[in-house]
Amino acid sequence: MRNFILGVIITIAIIVIGGLAFLELGFMPTNADATPPHMERRIANGAMDASMERRAPHVNNPVPPTDDNIMEGMKIYTMNCALCHGALDLKPSPLAKSFYPSPPQVILHSMDDPEWHIYYAIRTGVRYTAMPAWQSVLTEQDMWKVTAFLSRIDKLSPPVQEYWKKSFGVNPPGGSGAHDMGDKDEKD
């Protein structure tokens, strides 16, 4: 039994030392335009979701989802978020493939996270990505308006859909005559 335990300890030590050597000797790619391996995406997304589940306060949006607030959130999104996360013209961000990991294209592939989760990501940012913490740039009201907009992209009221179409020349996703978005990226 003693030899078995010693064998397990040595095996674990070899795996840890081998992993550190792999990283320290420069075998891990660092280029931002690389496609992350499936396992890396799965682990990173799982860790991020678990961290937010643990740390983010599960609060309700204090900003009522009126048409005016959602249109204001749309404007704030356009000014601050669209360059990385995709514009309201339904085209992917020109920077989408320049980041590692690439930012989610939230207009093309709407979010299914609860509002508290979206708000927390906006307010605090996401470490090891290019997502900044907006809490020192936007007001709390503005962050909640963007949250309200993002959480309702597929179910906008007719006046908000009309504003979108008038302002950006295309129908919003989920709206009448919306463009076909094709297959959504696989959520890991």
Residue pairs with C-beta under 8 A, 6 or more apart in sequence:
22 28
31 100
32 98
32 99
32 100
33 97
33 98
33 100
34 100
36 44
36 100
36 101
38 188
41 101
41 188
42 188
44 101
44 128
45 187
45 188
46 188
48 126
52 117
52 120
52 121
55 120
56 116
56 117
56 119
56 120
57 116
57 120
58 114
58 116
59 116
59 119
60 115
60 116
61 115
61 119
61 144
61 147
61 148
62 144
63 69
63 141
63 144
63 145
63 148
65 148
65 152
67 157
67 159
67 160
69 145
69 148
70 145
70 148
70 149
70 152
70 156
70 157
70 160
71 160
71 163
72 142
72 145
73 142
73 145
73 146
73 147
73 148
73 149
73 150
74 88
74 149
74 160
74 163
74 164
76 138
76 142
76 145
76 146
76 149
77 85
77 88
77 146
77 149
77 150
78 87
78 88
80 134
80 137
80 138
80 146
81 106
81 146
82 88
82 93
82 107
83 93
83 94
83 95
84 93
84 95
84 96
84 99
84 103
84 130
84 131
85 93
85 103
85 104
85 105
85 106
85 107
86 92
86 93
86 96
86 105
86 106
86 107
86 108
87 93
87 107
87 168
88 107
88 164
88 167
88 168
88 170
88 172
89 168
89 169
89 170
90 107
90 108
90 170
90 173
90 179
90 181
92 105
92 108
93 103
93 105
95 103
96 102
96 103
96 105
99 129
99 130
101 129
103 129
103 130
103 131
104 111
106 150
106 153
107 153
107 173
108 173
108 181
109 181
109 184
109 185
110 150
110 153
110 154
110 173
110 174
111 118
111 150
111 151
111 153
113 121
113 151
114 151
115 147
115 148
115 151
118 147
118 150
118 151
119 143
119 144
119 147
121 131
122 134
122 138
122 143
122 146
122 147
123 133
123 134
123 135
123 140
123 143
124 133
124 135
125 131
125 132
125 133
125 134
134 143
135 143
138 146
153 172
153 173
153 174
154 173
154 174
155 174
156 164
156 172
156 174
156 175
160 172
161 171
161 172
161 175
161 176
164 170
164 171
164 172
164 175
165 171
165 172
165 175
170 179
171 177
171 178
171 179
172 178
173 179
173 181
